[in-house]
Amino acid sequence: MKGPEIELVKRKRTEAAMSTQTSVPVYSLSFPKFVLFGDSITERCFSQFPYTTYVNDGFGEPEVSKADQEKAQFAFGAELSHLYRRRMSVIARGFSGYNTEQCRIIIPKILQIEHDASPEGSKVELCTVFLGSNDAASAYPDKVEYTRYLENMEFIIDEIRKRKIRPIIVGPTLYDRERYERLDAVELAKGIYRTSQMNKKYSEGLKALCARMGVPFVDLYSAFEKLVNEGSETMTTLLLDGIHFAGPGNKVLYEELEKVIKKYYPEWHPSHASFGERLPQWGDVELKKLDEILVR
């Protein structure tokens, strides 16, 4: 690369960094937030060792070898954090076992802290909501009736949108009943069971709700089902215990989320020209001038 070309690259980098998604001046070290809200799948979304996490959380031994348990796997939260490096703070607010009855109480409090009380430049701009796997269970305390589930999801979406935050809603996906009940007999003993059919019902209802409200929806059920039907993935490769995600399942979710962001919120995808990084590249600013370009 010749001298003029190098200067052009540097100028483009600087111009990209000079752009901002908020009213905060250019080289602020305030980062807008991307909140991931949901249940156990969201709680564990940064874990690259899902089998170890599964055991440490009190479940039994998964049906894979010790060697496979110790292999690092894809984690959708970690990959999102990498995707948005130097642009946004990706924050997981996942609560294992929680359903929409509990989460409708939690979400206003989370947004009051992470958004309402935060200064400009550090507010929440994107928020995923991934709930329904517990709601679709057969019995209480996990179960939330179908119509009530949709009411709760509408409430949660409204809480997000009234703050001008951009929501992305994820529906429940396939479930491997035989495998999950074999590994977690405690729920079965309590009369709590789950089915893919019920997950599909809740997912389709949520999809219709999102269409009515004009909110982006990730149809994870169809995405998983397509891969299984094609033979490119199996229930065993996608799900580590029949319900929680193994690396390939997490990768599918990540890819679907990225598609939705590019389609509905393109200005909030890192590839967008106006979405610059915080601070210029290290070689584009002199050390003695670094303090001068930071917002006071």
Steps between C-alpha positions, in 0.01 A plus 500: 500500500644840397523818708184672366301178540613468861392859567161429341449197726595706804261778399213255451566346841498841662182605318329180613605563858378859473146371443275431795169326563410733786540865595830421673797670331743298296767359725293434807576188699130456575365187334138443398358172628368185339301312765428127468195418713362153561519175695776239545608498136571872528654461845759260355552683172863590574600150610733327254488185711125428513535144629710613796249777571218247475659276766598791725142626493390180669394280211628147447782384279431570131509212253833592342857402574716695743716609207198648321383669820833682524498633144429871455181562304330791327320740736262750344543763771877487480492525121261796510733672744787441258293623205424825682845553649586869537144587399249368756492330839321166469333420832334170590201514733391137500325322786489121501153352544316831472186541293318806369301551821823563684671679214225758455579610856875500439527679165389847617754488784781393266420776253475759777857414597660433162309762300300760694773574755783485246643812334473566129737273314462219753132423454354176365459506123434132417327236712430134431222319687519120495224346713246222462672167561396503865159655433413217260553231766204282598465599865569769756715667622668506156183519293338821384175463309528574129285815496666632815842432348413719202364771732823494698713516187300796372556675834875430484522625142311816592739565791790483256344701219367784713865581573580506127711185542509267200363154594582164343272218614607134491249216509543162674645225286509121462511282809639148540257362758643150532850626563407778741277279712770236516753755625268701725260259669421752776263703283330187373441386859324831563272443203672765290571400142556683174438432131618644171137535397428735791819696435390540139158627605654764726754594234237542229280705731794723586588535132146620427516744792828645373356536150203691642728725707753548221785350700784284356462131584755218491320179403748270669259206486496505120877559484575194716236288328642581156851391601374176656282416199791566263724276707767767548435498876328270747315560825808363678742744337273802547389429857731385777223352717187524288418863585816707561727585209827338404747693284324437165166610647657819629654563158161471330353754742792737447468481121124559515546800729759651269267457201220681681726787609630547145144498362310709755768706676781523243642818652564301818701228329880548517526472121302822455724787389358744756552269798856594596720350767572679825841667455711494184736214420816511709715613210268784400551724803809629674537410868535864603169582327301207638386684812396799289251304288317339792173651613521663841 
